[in-house]
């Protein structure tokens, strides 16, 4: 395992450009606008370094629907960092290639890989990517896929922050992961 840190998990949650009508999404490619990230200490449950990295999309604009869902505005992304810089921040500030990563479901891993491919960058993943949604489903014996809010509720936790805001969802996914492994 080399010098991998298996005592911490980098938890991510992405927000992407979105629209209410599916036909618009077919025309305009969805792009990452926020990488929510934090570090879960897998031995103590402590959550550190929560951050929402606002990313400036190259091709799409923020729709009113997207702002209503995420609270992220066009003005915010206009001031955001490039996708390349966001990935560099993940690598440098979080050591993503040396720690396990996880997200609530597979969307975040797939979307991050797609965007990296689109930008010609190597994805910043450790070989182990944890699907926190699947872990919560098993731990809760739910027998069906659960949304983040449902898992939070079923574990008896209080949702803190705003749903569909990357940094808040990453922190809450970390709390769900801790409930699964503690």
Steps between C-alpha positions, in 0.01 A plus 500: 500500500801732494451823691121508467309646792221254578399675822323781316238516228462795264125545449384696198166625377462673166250751378462543125316727263141382468175594334136406559432363151687186384520618137711799610745268673541308176610819325706656776758277667484498878820625666625494859441829681591397856723234647398456862773321691600412854717251687348234726733352760396134475630429851327781693218630277647851501420700186764749390569745219147541362516709186284583203721564199297708255591412142446722198335296224644540149187460291182520705325768703322467832127464446245647744402138577862420591528805727175408674621143555861572605506872597795538259468804275658598170691774686648241737628276220629801305734553799575125529821318417567299185425129511873431463578714804224331701652157427844630594353625831353154569836338438711754691272593792332162552751246367225325307732255329630375836168468686179308442230713343127464529177664400130445549427276201695454177403829330788700650769252399358464147450874449849581630652237269298637204609857567862394544482318168342804334784718631775247429599456865561182698216443754609573860381170648660252733425149369239454775184703447227449760133518398356636825142457375553125451667472841210683670243283319674188631554633853137616531372180334285730286473265202477799267714795398476785748557867433744685724224673697324164558821343632566799723147471643515120544829528689332755730724784388403860434572632150730798542537762230321501167411192297649503149788717609819303442686586819196435723413175322864382529495564877167320540620208284805481731270478801303220332827320418605530864168347609574208265854434626507603865 
